[in-house]
Each structure stands twice: as C-alpha cells, then as structure tokens.
Amino acid sequence: RLYPPLSSPSSRRRYKEDFALGLRRYKELCAQLDALGQQLAQLEQQLEQLPEDSAQYQSPEYQDKKRESQTLRNKLFHIKRMVSDYDKL
C-alpha cells in the first residue's frame, strides 16, 4: 500500500506534502474538466448529428482526465484519512 497508517511526525509531514501536491493537480484537472464540459455542452447539438463512432463525437482527452481526476480524488481522500487517523493518536 502506498500510504499505510502513519507512525511518525516525518511520515505525517510527507503525507501532508503529497496531499498538497495532489490537491493542486486535482484542482487543475477539475478546472480543465469544467472547461471541457462547457465545450462539450456547446457542441452537444452538433454532436447529435454525428455518428457515435466518429472522432468528433468521442472525447478521449476528456475521459482520460476524468479517470485521472477520480484516481487522484481517491488518493487524496485516503491520504487525508491516514493523516486524520494519525492525528487522533
């Protein structure tokens, strides 16, 4: 497991640093996903006229960023939980 339960102040500090870096990237991805979502909404009517298997209809960039965002979200929640559990000791 990448982030096991904390056992020292130094590991807590490392988790907090990792969390801050991950949170920054997560926010960047959210902003990008929001922008892509707005673009997709604007193009929705045009896309309805295209075949579903066309390149214009599918957005792999959006799907990739969405998956990365979900992965980072899970990682951040786990780190936050580990720090919180350590702080309760």
C-alpha positions as CSV (number, residue, x, y, z in Angstrom):
1,R,0.0,0.0,0.0
2,L,1.4,3.4,-1.0
3,Y,0.1,5.2,2.0
4,P,0.0,2.9,5.1
5,P,-1.1,4.2,8.5
6,L,1.2,6.9,9.8
7,S,3.7,6.2,12.5
8,S,5.8,9.3,12.9
9,P,5.8,13.1,12.5
10,S,8.1,12.8,9.5
11,S,5.7,10.5,7.7
12,R,2.8,12.8,8.6
13,R,4.7,15.7,7.1
14,R,5.4,13.7,3.9
15,Y,1.7,12.8,3.6
16,K,0.7,16.4,4.0
17,E,3.2,17.4,1.3
18,D,2.0,14.7,-1.0
19,F,-1.6,15.8,-0.3
20,A,-0.8,19.4,-1.1
21,L,0.8,18.4,-4.4
22,G,-2.1,16.1,-5.3
23,L,-4.7,18.6,-4.3
24,R,-3.1,21.2,-6.6
25,R,-3.2,18.8,-9.6
26,Y,-6.7,17.7,-8.7
27,K,-7.9,21.3,-8.8
28,E,-6.1,21.8,-12.2
29,L,-7.9,18.7,-13.5
30,C,-11.2,19.9,-12.2
31,A,-10.8,23.2,-13.9
32,Q,-9.8,21.5,-17.1
33,L,-12.8,19.1,-16.9
34,D,-15.1,22.0,-16.2
35,A,-13.8,23.8,-19.3
36,L,-14.1,20.7,-21.4
37,G,-17.6,20.1,-20.0
38,Q,-18.6,23.6,-21.1
39,Q,-17.1,23.0,-24.6
40,L,-18.9,19.7,-24.8
41,A,-22.2,21.2,-23.8
42,Q,-21.8,23.9,-26.5
43,L,-21.1,21.2,-29.1
44,E,-23.9,18.9,-28.0
45,Q,-26.3,19.8,-30.7
46,Q,-23.7,19.4,-33.4
47,L,-22.6,16.1,-32.0
48,E,-26.2,14.7,-32.0
49,Q,-26.0,14.9,-35.8
50,L,-22.7,12.9,-36.0
51,P,-22.4,9.1,-35.9
52,E,-21.4,7.9,-32.4
53,D,-18.3,6.3,-33.6
54,S,-16.9,9.4,-35.2
55,A,-13.8,11.1,-33.7
56,Q,-15.7,14.3,-33.1
57,Y,-18.3,12.5,-31.1
58,Q,-15.8,10.8,-28.8
59,S,-13.5,12.8,-26.5
60,P,-10.7,10.6,-25.2
61,E,-8.9,13.6,-23.7
62,Y,-12.0,14.2,-21.5
63,Q,-12.3,10.6,-20.5
64,D,-8.6,10.3,-19.6
65,K,-8.7,13.5,-17.5
66,K,-11.9,12.3,-15.8
67,R,-10.2,9.0,-14.9
68,E,-7.1,10.7,-13.6
69,S,-9.3,13.1,-11.6
70,Q,-11.1,10.2,-10.0
71,T,-7.9,8.4,-9.2
72,L,-6.4,11.5,-7.6
73,R,-9.6,12.1,-5.7
74,N,-9.4,8.6,-4.2
75,K,-5.7,9.0,-3.4
76,L,-6.3,12.4,-1.7
77,F,-9.2,11.0,0.4
78,H,-7.0,8.1,1.5
79,I,-4.1,10.4,2.5
80,K,-6.4,12.7,4.3
81,R,-7.9,9.8,6.3
82,M,-4.4,8.5,7.2
83,V,-3.4,11.9,8.4
84,S,-6.6,12.3,10.4
85,D,-6.2,8.8,11.9
86,Y,-2.6,9.7,12.9
87,D,-3.7,13.0,14.5
88,K,-6.2,11.1,16.7
89,L,-3.3,9.1,18.3
